[in-house]
């Protein structure tokens, strides 16, 4: 189980981080945040499949922000990396 939080347009950082703490119980192992001028995206992680920090989230690329869910992410990211 994990927690996902996103806002469009980007939120006040302090307010966003406070909101992210309210879903900490859904992913107590780690959390991550991505902010730019347009969006804020946060994730709390419960380590189940990949226990390493290589699977830290949110994963973000120039055209994609992802929480890593959705079946067979290793293949999806290797394919996506070439398209970006």
Secondary structure, DSSP 4 states (H G I P E B T S, - for coil): --EEEEEESPPPHHHHHHHHHTTGGG-BTEEEEEE-SSEEEEEEE--SS--SGGG-S-EEETTEEE-S-SS-HHHHHHHHHHH-
